[in-house]
Amino acid sequence: MNKFIYIIGIVFVFMFLQSCQSRALSRYTGTALKLELPDDFDKPISFNSGRKGEKDLFYWSNDGQMKVKTYTDWGLLESEIIFVNK
C-alpha cells in the first residue's frame, strides 16, 4: 500500500511541475521553457521578465495592433493589453 501512495505522489508532483511556466524551474530540470505565442501574433516588439512570476510579450498582431500578452508562472490570471487610438 505504501508503494502505491508513493507512486501516486510522484505522479502528482510530476504533473504539478509540468504545469509551471517558470524559467527558474526550467533551469533545474534542464528543459526549455515553452510559452505558446498568441493566435494573432505577427512580429515581436519586446519581451520582458522583470516582474517576479510574470513575463510580458509586446508584439504586433496580424491586424496591425500593438498588444501585450502577460504570462504567469502558473498559467493563471494571465492578461492581454490592446493599444488603441482614441
Residue pairs with C-beta under 8 A, 6 or more apart in sequence:
17 25
17 29
19 74
19 75
20 73
20 74
21 33
21 35
21 55
21 71
21 72
21 73
21 74
21 75
22 33
22 53
22 73
23 33
23 49
23 55
26 32
26 33
35 55
35 57
35 71
37 57
38 57
38 59
38 61
38 67
38 69
38 80
40 61
40 62
40 63
40 67
41 59
41 61
41 62
42 59
42 60
42 61
42 62
43 59
43 60
44 57
44 58
44 59
44 60
45 58
45 59
45 60
45 66
46 58
47 55
47 56
47 57
47 58
48 55
48 56
48 58
49 55
49 56
53 72
53 73
54 70
54 71
54 72
54 73
55 70
55 71
55 72
56 68
56 69
56 70
56 71
57 68
57 69
57 70
57 71
58 66
58 67
58 68
59 66
59 67
59 68
59 69
60 66
60 67
61 67
65 82
65 83
65 84
66 82
66 83
67 80
67 81
67 82
67 83
68 80
68 81
69 78
69 79
69 80
70 78
70 79
70 80
70 81
71 78
72 78
